[in-house]
């Protein structure tokens, strides 16, 4: 199994932390997405054409009032993943 280090920009951490205070269930969803990205041997998510970026999304649970998390990220070398400030919760 591979393990990559997750490095979040401050704006991503602040944004996610605020949403988790509103909707605590988002913490588990966000952690699961980070786990998938950091431990998957191949690059996962949808590649954004013409860039080095990928996007991964959680499912939107409208009946539970849980929004979708979309994470924009890029790989840096073989070990680091940078979560960009464009990551957001909708």
C-alpha positions in Angstrom: 0.0 0.0 0.0 1.2 3.5 -0.8 0.9 6.5 1.5 1.1 10.1 0.3 1.3 13.1 2.6 -1.7 15.4 2.5 -0.9 19.1 2.5 -3.9 21.4 2.7 -3.8 25.1 2.0 -4.9 27.2 4.9 -8.0 28.4 3.1 -9.1 24.8 2.5 -8.6 23.9 6.2 -10.5 26.9 7.3 -13.4 26.3 4.8 -13.8 22.6 5.8 -13.5 23.4 9.5 -16.3 25.9 9.3 -18.6 23.5 7.4 -17.8 20.6 9.8 -18.9 22.9 12.7 -22.3 23.3 10.9 -22.5 19.6 9.7 -20.4 17.3 11.9 -21.0 14.3 9.5 -18.8 16.0 6.9 -15.7 15.2 9.0 -16.0 11.5 8.2 -16.8 12.1 4.5 -13.8 14.5 4.2 -11.5 12.0 6.0 -12.6 9.2 3.7 -11.9 11.2 0.6 -8.4 12.1 1.9 -7.8 8.5 2.7 -8.7 7.4 -0.8 -6.4 9.9 -2.4 -3.5 9.3 -0.1 -3.5 5.5 -0.3 -4.5 4.7 -3.9 -1.6 3.6 -6.0 -3.0 5.2 -9.2 -4.1 8.8 -9.6 -7.8 8.9 -8.9 -10.5 11.4 -9.5 -11.3 13.2 -12.7 -8.4 14.9 -14.5 -9.1 18.4 -15.4 -8.0 18.7 -19.1 -5.1 21.0 -19.8 -4.0 21.2 -16.2 -2.2 19.1 -13.5 -5.3 19.1 -11.4 -7.8 16.4 -10.4 -11.1 16.6 -8.8 -12.8 14.1 -6.5 -16.4 14.4 -5.2 -18.4 12.8 -2.5 -22.0 11.9 -3.2 -24.6 14.5 -2.3 -27.0 13.3 0.4 -30.0 15.7 -0.1 -32.4 13.6 1.9 -30.0 13.9 4.9 -29.1 17.6 4.1 -25.4 16.7 3.7 -23.8 18.7 0.9 -21.3 17.4 -1.6 -17.6 17.9 -1.0 -15.5 18.6 -4.1 -11.7 18.6 -3.7 -9.4 20.0 -6.2 -5.9 18.7 -5.9 -2.6 18.0 -7.7 0.2 15.5 -7.1 3.6 16.9 -6.3 6.3 14.3 -7.0 5.5 10.8 -5.7 4.8 11.7 -2.1 2.8 14.9 -1.7 -0.7 15.9 -2.6 -1.6 19.6 -2.4 -5.2 20.5 -1.8 -5.8 23.8 -3.5 -7.8 26.7 -2.2 -10.4 26.1 -4.8 -11.7 23.1 -2.9 -15.1 23.7 -1.6 -18.3 22.3 -0.1 -21.6 22.9 -1.9 
